[in-house]
Amino acid sequence: MATLSLRISEEEKTALHSFAQLRGTSMSRAARDIILERIEDDEDYKAITAYRNKPNRKTYTMDEVGKMIGIL
């Protein structure tokens, strides 16, 4: 497993420490989770943007989906 070092201010360290304590985890684990979640969010945004820019895309209302799957 690789190691990553970060330079953060004391204020950022305090915030990360508080966040980690609330989650019952280490600061390293909290930082790792935050980074990976941000990467995932960016990937989701790219996928949504690509879909929205797709020509001739079809969208459905909640009622239409309900009828399609047989719950309405």
Secondary structure, DSSP 8 states (H G I E B T S, - for coil): ---------HHHHHHHHHHHHHHTS-HHHHHHHHHHHHHHHHHHHHHHHHHHTSTT-----HHHHHHHTT--
